């Protein structure tokens, strides 16, 4: 297996996990709530926190999809800001990164 294939598998696994998480968050947030106003107040607070997690999850999904696109176009591992190669260590730690350490 090539490094590109391994990276693609890692990104696709992470994408599947995030899509599942996003679906769960949407299910929780679409719940109508309780008829008790005090209980609803507590649930609304939890929903706000859940929505913030959902926003982060959506951003990660977008970053992974862009990384997969760069993989298929042959531009993966090249900084989108300066055009220089991204260090392999950085890509290993952050496989969806689009920038080198200097530009991050």
Beta strands, then each sheet from edge to edge (+ up, - down):
end
